[in-house]
Structure formats: structure tokens, C-alpha cells
Amino acid sequence: MSLIPYALTRRFLFGMDAEAAHDFTMDMLARGQGSPLQWAWCHETIDDPIELAGLTFPNRVGMAAGLDKNARCIDALGAMGFGFVEVGTVTPKPQPGNPKPRMFRLPEGRALINRLGFNNDGLDAFVRNVQQATFRTQNKRRHPMLLGLNIGKNAATPIENATSDYLTCLDGVYPHADYVTINISSPNTQNLRALQSDEALDSLLGAIAERREVLAQQHTQTDSKGHKSARRVPIFVKIAPDLDEAQVGVIAATLQRHGMDGVIATNTTISRTAVQGQPHAQETGGLSGAPVLEASNQVIRQLRAALGSRFPIIGVGGILSEQDAISKIRAGADVVQIYTGLIYEGPGLPSRAARAIKAMA
């Protein structure tokens, strides 16, 4: 149980510029993980395992990508009770992202707007940080936490060459990931969402699937009897909430055609309908938090209808309470992820949400 009431911490953090508070928090988590300081934010990990894409998720609540872009805080986030943690988005080369200011709080709407633009230290630094995480060796749980690695393209790479960036990242993260996420839905990299269109998505996922088969043969795994086999890492694709039903149907068919293992629904939205008139509402970027909940749930419902009952769906967008998490499961998600809810509600939310979902059964 966390030793510091989050209401006090939030008051301090919300007194700072949004990105400065983010950087301060990530530095604190990175420095404190694995030390007694970790008791300031640690919470119980609820045991509620589920099998998806050949993996055992310890519980149904994960950390969404975007918070820990450089994979510096994997162990710290795991201590909050997440069943799985996704880090990134990482790009092949380091890049600063978009000009500041580029992150804004909308407290009235319990939301954030960011236009960070895949700011990160690049693939080499990212992989080094992943390798330094100790959760696999230190964790004695029956169902260890899973790690997702989220990949994207550099802003300077022309959209017609995007596949090359994704393949470079896939090569780099493949040996270290429990699953890999293809991020084609951030609104903050120019033209990136064009990769969700029929022809572009078909081409990208075809190349990803082909490379995955090569990598599976290059990287082996050993079972309990000492038998070696190809290591086939599941690949998920993260999509936007700003899609109509026909677009969702095309994406669903393309995912299945290329043997993708799951879909993450959804990223942030460019819509401002739910926050009209609020301070910062018209800032450019992706809106996250409470206003995205229903739009995300609608995409999840459409995906479940198009994909059938067995295709894995990770639901993300607008989870700020236990009931929000349950709504995602009822919409058709198998597991969920949190980001903005962690900022507004604190590190106790993952355990509370996981316990509430478990109680549904």
C-alpha cells in the first residue's frame, strides 16, 4: 500500500507545468525503483490471470504506452500493481518531439492534451533501459508481469518510407518484448494516421508479418523439458478512436489477414466536442482522459463485432475509475490499459480497477 496519500502528491504536481510535472515524476520513479522509496507508490498486484495471444496476463489492467517513452521506469510501474506494462513509443533515431509547450491539463474535463510527437532517446537507449529492468529476475509471482514494447516512425522519415522505421524497431525490440505494439494512431506525427488506411495498412502489416516470421526463427525459446522452438512474439496494432464503422471493419479484416495477434483500442482523439469552452481545449494534439471513454468503447464494440469473440482486444481511453474499467470489458475488451487516469487518480487505481474486474466473474 502506498505510504503517501495521492491527493497531497497531486496538489503538488498540479502546481507545476504539466510536462515539468511529468518529467519530475518519471525521474523520481526511475531513481526510486527497487529502493525503499518504492513504498511511496507500490500497491497490491491482483491475481486474475487471463490467456491472450499465447501469453498469460497476471491481471486485466496494464500501463498504456506514452508515459514511459524511454523504458526507464518499468520496475517502478510494475510495483503499482499493473499486470502488464507497455513502454514507448520508440523510434529508430532519437528525436526531440514537437516544440514546447506541448502538454496541457484540462482539470474540468479530467483530461489531458498532448502533442509531444514521439519525443524519445532512440532505439539503442530504449533497448539498454529494457535490458536493465529487473522485473523478470526479481519477481517471484506465479504469473510474472508482462512487458509490451511500442514502436513508431521518426518524424523526419517520409510516410512512404515508414515501413523501414517500423522494421528497424521491430528488429531491435523483438528479443526483449513479451509483445510488440505497432503505433499507427498518434495524431502528433504528421501523416502517421494515414497508415490506418486500407492500402497503407495492408502494405505495412504485410511487411511486419513477414519480418516477424524471420525473427521467430532467429530467436529461440526453451520449454521446461529443454526443447527449443521458434520464439514468435505477439504483435498488436494500436488504432485511433476517430474512425467510423466502415474504417474499423477494414482495419479488423486487415489485422486478421496478416495474422496480427491483437488490437489496442484506442489512442487519443482529435475531437474536442466533449471539452468545448474549457481552458486549453483548442490546443492542437491528442485529447485523453474522461472525454475519450465512450468514443473508445464504441470502437471496441465495433471491433468485437467485426473480429468475433476470440480475437484479443486491449481497451484504453478514459479509465478514471473502477466502473470505467468495467465498461471497457463490457464493451468487448479482454484487458485494459490506463494512462491519464494514473495522473488524476494516482497509483492506487490499477489495483482497484483490477479488483473490480475480477469481481465481475
C-alpha positions, 0 to 999 in steps of 0.5 A: 500500500502506498505510504503517501496519500495521492491527493497531497502528491497531486496538489503538488504536481498540479502546481507545476507545468504539466510536462515539468510535472511529468518529467519530475515524476518519471525521474523520481520513479526511475531513481526510486525503483527497487529502493525503499522509496518504492513504498511511496507508490507500490500497491497490491498486484491482483491475481486474475490471470487471463490467456491472450495471444499465447501469453498469460496476463497476471491481471486485466489492467496494464500501463498504456504506452506514452508515459514511459517513452524511454523504458526507464521506469518499468520496475517502478510501474510494475510495483503499482500493481499493473499486470502488464506494462507497455513502454514507448513509443520508440523510434529508430533515431532519437528525436526531440518531439514537437516544440514546447509547450506541448502538454496541457491539463484540462482539470474540468474535463479530467483530461489531458492534451498532448502533442509531444510527437514521439519525443524519445532517446532512440532505439539503442537507449530504449533497448539498454533501459529494457535490458536493465529492468529487473522485473523478470529476475526479481519477481517471484509471482506465479504469473510474472508481469508482462512487458509490451514494447511500442514502436513508431516512425521518426518524424523526419522519415517520409510516410512512404518510407515508414515501413523501414522505421517500423522494421528497424524497431521491430528488429531491435525490440523483438528479443526483449518484448513479451509483445510488440505494439505497432503505433499507427494512431498518434495524431502528433506525427504528421501523416502517421494516421494515414497508415490506418488506411486500407492500402497503407495498412495492408502494405505495412502489416504485410511487411511486419508479418513477414519480418516477424516470421524471420525473427521467430526463427532467429530467436529461440525459446526453451520449454521446461523439458529443454526443447527449443522452438521458434520464439514468435512474439505477439504483435498488436496494432494500436488504432485511433478512436476517430474512425467510423464503422466502415474504417474499423471493419477494414482495419479488423479484416486487415489485422486478421489477414496478416495474422496480427495477434491483437488490437489496442483500442484506442489512442487519443482523439482529435475531437474536442466536442466533449471539452468545448469552452474549457481552458486549453481545449483548442490546443492542437494534439491528442485529447485523453482522459474522461472525454475519450471513454465512450468514443473508445468503447464504441470502437471496441464494440465495433471491433468485437463485432467485426473480429468475433469473440476470440480475437484479443482486444486491449481497451484504453481511453478514459479509465478514471475509475473502477466502473470505467474499467468495467465498461471497457470489458463490457464493451468487448475488451479482454484487458485494459490499459490506463494512462491519464487516469494514473495522473488524476487518480494516482497509483492506487487505481490499477489495483482497484480497477483490477479488483473490480474486474475480477469481481465481475466473474 
